[in-house]
């Protein structure tokens, strides 16, 4: 599923979030797009995988990426009608 970076940046501007570092935004979208996301929901497993991928990045950038990821989740929930996450049951 493709998400518009431009729309996300506009959302961040509207919400008065901090300035966006384009290279880190690109990195976050790369991490996000590598996930096998079906439908409009983030599962607990997907969130875990994204957090794990962020942990492999140098510490100073991790903080920024975690905050940017939280903003992306808010954008997906408010503007794209995604579900925050649902528990995977087997």
TANOR-V234241 format. One record per residue. N is the residue number from 0. RES is the residue in one small letter. D_LAST is the distance of its C-alpha to the last C-alpha in Angstrom with 1 decimal. Layout:
BEGIN
n=<N & N>
res=<RES & RES>
d_last=<D_LAST & D_LAST>
END
This chain:
BEGIN
n=<0 & 1 & 2 & 3 & 4 & 5 & 6 & 7 & 8 & 9 & 10 & 11 & 12 & 13 & 14 & 15 & 16 & 17 & 18 & 19 & 20 & 21 & 22 & 23 & 24 & 25 & 26 & 27 & 28 & 29 & 30 & 31 & 32 & 33 & 34 & 35 & 36 & 37 & 38 & 39 & 40 & 41 & 42 & 43 & 44 & 45 & 46 & 47 & 48 & 49 & 50 & 51 & 52 & 53 & 54 & 55 & 56 & 57 & 58 & 59 & 60 & 61 & 62 & 63 & 64 & 65 & 66 & 67 & 68 & 69 & 70 & 71 & 72 & 73 & 74 & 75 & 76 & 77 & 78 & 79 & 80 & 81 & 82 & 83 & 84 & 85 & 86 & 87 & 88 & 89>
res=<x & x & x & x & x & x & x & x & x & x & x & x & x & x & x & x & x & x & x & x & x & x & x & x & x & x & x & x & x & x & x & x & x & x & x & x & x & x & x & x & x & x & x & x & x & x & x & x & x & x & x & x & x & x & x & x & x & x & x & x & x & x & x & x & x & x & x & x & x & x & x & x & x & x & x & x & x & x & x & x & x & x & x & x & x & x & x & x & x & x>
d_last=<24.3 & 27.7 & 28.8 & 32.5 & 33.9 & 37.1 & 35.4 & 33.4 & 36.7 & 38.4 & 35.7 & 36.3 & 40.0 & 39.7 & 37.7 & 40.2 & 37.7 & 39.4 & 40.8 & 38.4 & 39.0 & 38.7 & 37.8 & 34.9 & 33.7 & 33.7 & 31.8 & 29.1 & 28.8 & 28.6 & 25.7 & 24.0 & 24.8 & 23.3 & 19.8 & 17.7 & 17.5 & 16.7 & 18.4 & 19.7 & 17.1 & 16.4 & 12.9 & 12.9 & 12.6 & 15.5 & 17.5 & 17.1 & 18.3 & 21.2 & 22.2 & 22.3 & 24.4 & 26.7 & 27.2 & 28.8 & 31.6 & 34.8 & 34.6 & 36.9 & 35.0 & 31.6 & 32.8 & 33.9 & 30.8 & 28.5 & 30.8 & 30.9 & 27.1 & 27.0 & 29.7 & 27.8 & 24.7 & 27.3 & 28.9 & 25.7 & 25.0 & 28.6 & 30.0 & 27.2 & 25.1 & 21.9 & 19.3 & 19.4 & 15.8 & 12.6 & 9.7 & 6.7 & 3.7 & 0.0>
END
